[in-house]
């Protein structure tokens, strides 16, 4: 929080509020553009609520859709969605500051605070250099992804392979999950090259810009920061664990992995495990998964990607801190240790707050959805968690949503993108603790 003094008035500047409001602003602009007749193939336009839903899904890099992207939207509409995804992944204020840099304007302390909030950093030190690295890395990754997909798809698609390559690269790197095929990537279930390119893109996008910048500058896993190591380790553990469980649970399921060869089963299970942590692409029918697999995916979607990334969820490091502090509590240890480092009480309390608020928001959204939607409870819960984690996977409920259901999912996607803490920062008033109260003893457990 930055406080500036003008005369006798104090003006409080909150980067979280600026970011939250900037997302609302661009969502409104995007929804208006998508509601225009020129944005649809039949030039008839779509209902504004569907345009608002699509714009929110794109800006919040989720991928849930109420209308098919390829069938409903014209090239203009698809380009709008693509731009919204890119802005949503990097943040509107990032582009605004980029323009200032291009024009040779000085980056103010206020703008540095916004960058700090955008990339989930603990201080403003080095955020401008981080921004430069982020832009360079994003350009390189998206250029390579576009070219690789375009050349791989060219024999089958012809010249439109370059457009498809660009769209799906931006969607993958920003963990958006939007596609132009109508059934996500189900048609590429056994395509090793497509699976590999898309997976690499959304894994890097989900690691977080600071981690990618750290790897880019240090060029060695041994030299990267403690945070980067944690993000990579937790991401790897979650991917491998998810892969093994999905592989075993779905091995004989004729509607998912059952009919595939061993190699294809490994590839599809690995892709499914990886995509559940906010990417949103799928190569199999999510509704065909058994209940145990859906429950696992719910957990992975809830955890999500790493801080400062294009993904959502409570974040890998938050989950790691909670696990560490829980184990410390079970062992009756005074310190919570994570890979030979003590975790501060401030970080533990913040992590607990994020988890509690996230569970509360998911419960509230699921409760309201259950009133208006007649679908099975698991489908409703899956939809809500997918929206909160900005994942985009669905059991097929999204196109069937009522008006109330769409509004709930819109709010949930927005909350998941900016984060539950940021939402409550926006809604709450800051007040100083003027009184220190005595400690009270409470029986718990």
Secondary structure by P-SEA (a helix, b strand, c coil): cbbbbcccbbbbbbaaaaaaaaaaaaaaaaaaaaaccccccccccccaaaaaaaaaaaaaccccccccccccccaaaaaaaaaaaaaaaacaaaaaaaaaaaacccccaaaaaaaaaaaccccccaaaaaaaaaaaaaaaaaaaaaaaaaaaaccccccaaaaaaaaaaaaaaacccccccccccccccccaaaaaaaaaaaaaaaccaaaaaaaaaccccccccaaaaaaaaaaaaaaaaaaaaaaaaacccccccccccaaaaaaaaaaaaaacccccccccccccccaaaaaaaaaaaaaccccccccccccaaaaaaaaaaaaaaaacccccccccccccaaaaaaaaaaaaaaaaaaaaaaaaaaacccccaaaaaaaaaaaaacccccccccccccaaaaaaaaaaaaaaaacaaaaaaaabbbbcccccccbbbbbcc
